[in-house]
Amino acid sequence: DAGVIQSPRHEVTEMGQEVTLRCKPISGHNSLFWYRQTMMRGLELLIYFNNNVPIDDSGMPEDRFSAKMPNASFSTLKIQPSEPRDSAVYFCASSARILSAFFGQGTRLTVV
Amino acid sequence: EDKVVQSPLSLVVHEGDTVTLNCSYEVTNFRSLLWYKQEKKAPTFLFMLTSSGIEKKSGRLSSILDKKELFSILNITATQTGDSAVYLCATQGGSEKLVFGKGTKLTVNP
């Protein structure tokens, strides 16, 4: 298995634009997590899914953020409209019920 | 709300020193505690602990969990410069929610 795959690896966009981050979890994993990492706040859990269903989205900063998991092999995190304070590294991780979570390589987002 | 607190926030040591990193937690329906190492990229998995008092070891790294006192420690003996990283502690609760602490930044100087 190639592990958790995220795309793009880097994204630079202008304030106000829509940004879509993508994640393909490890096959067979039933939980998927989206995290945001900054120097100030560390790794913050934004939302997580279990069996494709969103379980807890209390970490989503505001209505500009949305996440979907249409099937077991794909998830998206969308920011619309983007703002400079959204600049961070966004990680996706997946886990199976009795296993540890494995992380993708992250998407470094810069909003100018 | 689930909470994970790590200490110290940062630590600078010399090669060969032994270090102990701390993690305390409050989580609903505790299932497991995990340690990760993060260098420049994504966190990589080190240990998963589910039972009290059973030490997990991997080379110079070891970890133990105390479910009564709600904490875990990560020990690194004979530190090397390659151990320099941020070490992250996370807990997984009954709903499989995975919550991380802010990490301990370890710097090992030659």
Chai-1 contact restraints between the chains, C-beta under 6 A:
chainA,res_idxA,chainB,res_idxB,connection_type,confidence,min_distance_angstrom,max_distance_angstrom,comment,restraint_id
A,S31,B,E96,contact,1.0,0.0,6.0,A-B,restraint_1
A,F33,B,L98,contact,1.0,0.0,6.0,A-B,restraint_2
A,G42,B,K102,contact,1.0,0.0,6.0,A-B,restraint_3
A,G42,B,G103,contact,1.0,0.0,6.0,A-B,restraint_4
A,L43,B,F100,contact,1.0,0.0,6.0,A-B,restraint_5
A,N50,B,E96,contact,1.0,0.0,6.0,A-B,restraint_6
A,I55,B,S95,contact,1.0,0.0,6.0,A-B,restraint_7
A,D56,B,K97,contact,1.0,0.0,6.0,A-B,restraint_8
A,S100,B,L34,contact,1.0,0.0,6.0,A-B,restraint_9
A,S100,B,F45,contact,1.0,0.0,6.0,A-B,restraint_10
A,S100,B,M48,contact,1.0,0.0,6.0,A-B,restraint_11
A,A101,B,L98,contact,1.0,0.0,6.0,A-B,restraint_12
A,F103,B,A42,contact,1.0,0.0,6.0,A-B,restraint_13
A,F103,B,P43,contact,1.0,0.0,6.0,A-B,restraint_14
A,Q105,B,K41,contact,1.0,0.0,6.0,A-B,restraint_15
A,Q105,B,A42,contact,1.0,0.0,6.0,A-B,restraint_16
A,G106,B,A42,contact,1.0,0.0,6.0,A-B,restraint_17
